[in-house]
């Protein structure tokens, strides 16, 4: 910093990003990559969830989006495969010396 240089930091909060992964699109990409399609299809499809508040349960709802963040490697790996090719970031920095 003593040389009058600029320091830039970019921070991204991806905590909710895992919830946005569309199962159909992810399975399409996995099939195109040739990555254990049937295994991931059984892992992602036919999932249901419900909520309990004050001892009252909601109805079961099909889960069509999202990957679990646990196990700690599989969720992030699926998310990276999902965004691969969809996220194009170009950063250009120019500075006069």
N, C-alpha and C positions, 0 to 999 in steps of 0.2 A: 504494500500500500504506500510505502514511502516513495515509490517511483511514479506516483500520480496515475496508477492503473485503477480501473474500475472492477469491482467485485460484484457479481450478480448471483443471486440464489433464487432458485425456483422450487417451491414446495407444492406438492399436489396431495390432496386428501382423497384417498381412494377407498375410504372405509365403507362407503355405501355402493361402490362400484360392483362388488361381487353380487349384489342383489339385482343388478340390471342385466345380467347375462341371459339372453334368450336361449332356451334349450334347443329349439328347432334349428336356429342358426348355428349354434355351437356344434350340434350333431352333424349338420351339413359340412361344416369345416373339418371336423374330425374324420368324416367319411372321405373327404377329398384328400386329406393328409395320409389316409390309410392307417389311422391310429385306433386300434381296438374299438371299433365302432359299436359292436354289439354289447361289449362290457359297459361302455359309457352310457349307452342307451338304457340299459337296465339300471344303471346307477342314477340317471337323471329323471327318467320317465316314471309316471304313476306314483309320484310323491304327493302327499297331502299334509296339510297342517291345520291346526286350530289354536285358538287363544282361550285362556282361562283368566277371568277377572272376577274377583270376589266370589270364588267357588262356582261361577257360572261359565260353562263352556260354549264357545261358538260352534257353528256347523263346520264340518270338514270342508276344506277348499283345496282344489288342485293347485299345485305349485308349477307354474309354467316358466318362471325365470329365477335365476340365482344359482350360485354354486356355494357350497359350504366352504367356510374358511378353514375348517378342520377336516381332514388331516392337514397339517401345516404346509405340505408341499402340493397336494393335488388341487386344492382350490385356486391358489395363485397361478399354477400351471395352466389350468383350464381358462382362467381369466386372460392370461397372456396369449393363449391360442385364439381366444375369442376376439381380442382387439388387434391381433396381428393383421396388418393390411388395411385396417379400418382407421388407424390413427397415423396421420402423417403430420409430423411437426417439422417445420423448417425454421431454424433460428439463424439469423444473420446479424452479426455484430461488426460494426466498423468503427474505428476510432482514429482520430487524427493524432499523430505523434508530434 
